[in-house]
Amino acid sequence: MIHHIKWESESIIKKEDIVKLYGSKPTYQHLVISMEEASELIQSISKLYRFGSSSERITNLIEEMVDVLICFELLKILYNIPDELINLMIITKMKRNAERIDK
């Protein structure tokens, strides 16, 4: 199924590509994969914290961030979460964080 997707290095993740690869109906497997990818990102961040920065650790961080971004987009598709709602929540949380910092 993957070979039917035209991958373009300049393009961002496209909804059509994610649907072709993973499907559009939520499954237990989608949730487990998302949890595993988030866990791998946490582990990568932990290694940076414990051992410091290196080119290998930064590369691993980027790879794990990308995996989580793919899962993020997949979850938005599976649960029909619009970008507008995500953007609204980002603004709300950023304002709340700014208020906490200002205190």
N, C-alpha and C positions, 0 to 999 in steps of 0.2 A: 504494500500500500504506500509506503514512503516514496518509492520511486516515481509516483504519479504527481508528486508535489514539485513545483518549480521553485527551487531555493534561490533567492537573490541576495547577495551579500549586502546590498545597500538597503534592503527593505526591513522594516520592523516586523514583528510577529503579526501575521495576518490571521484573522478569524477563520477564514476558509481553510488555511493550512492546518490549523489546530483541529478543526472539525474532521478534516480528512484523516489526520493521524490518530486522533483519540476518540472520535465520535462526539455526539452532541447530547447523549443521555447520561446522567450521573450514574456512576457505579461505585461499589465499595472500593474497587481497584484504584479509581481516580483519587479517592480520598486518601488511601494509603500511600500512593505515590506522592501526593502533595505533602503529607506529613513527613515522609522520608526525606524529600528534598529540603523541606524547611529545617529538618534536623541536621542535614548535612551542612546547610548554611550556618547554623548555630555552631557546629563543630569547627568549621573553618574560622569563624570569628573568634572562637575560644582559643584556637591555636595562635592566632595573631596576638591575642591578649597575653597568653602564657609565654610564647617564644619570641615575640617581636616580629617585625616586618621583614620579609625577604621576597625576592621576585617570585619564587615558587609559591609562597603563601598568598601573595597578592593575586597571582594567576588562578590559584584554587578558589580564592574568594570570588573572583569575577565569574568563574565557571558555575559556582554554586548560586550566585546571585541570578545568573541567567536561567538556571534551572527553576528557581523559585518564581522568576518573572513569567516563565512559560506556564507554570502551574497556576499562577495568579490569573493569567489570561484564560486558561482552561476553566477555572472555577467561575469566572465571570460569565463565560459562555454557558456552562452547565446549569448554573442557577439564575441565568438571565438577569445579571446585575449590570445596569447601565453605567457607562463611564461618567455620566452626569452625577449619579449618586456617589460614586467613588470620589469624584472631584469635590463635591459638597462636603463629604466627610473629611477629606484631607484639609480643606479650609477650616472646618470646625475644630479639628484636632490641633492644627497649627496655631490657631488663635488661642486655644486653651493652653497649649504649651508655652506660648509667648507670655501669657498672663502669669503662669507659674514661674517663669524665669524672671519676670519683672518684680516679683515679690521679694 
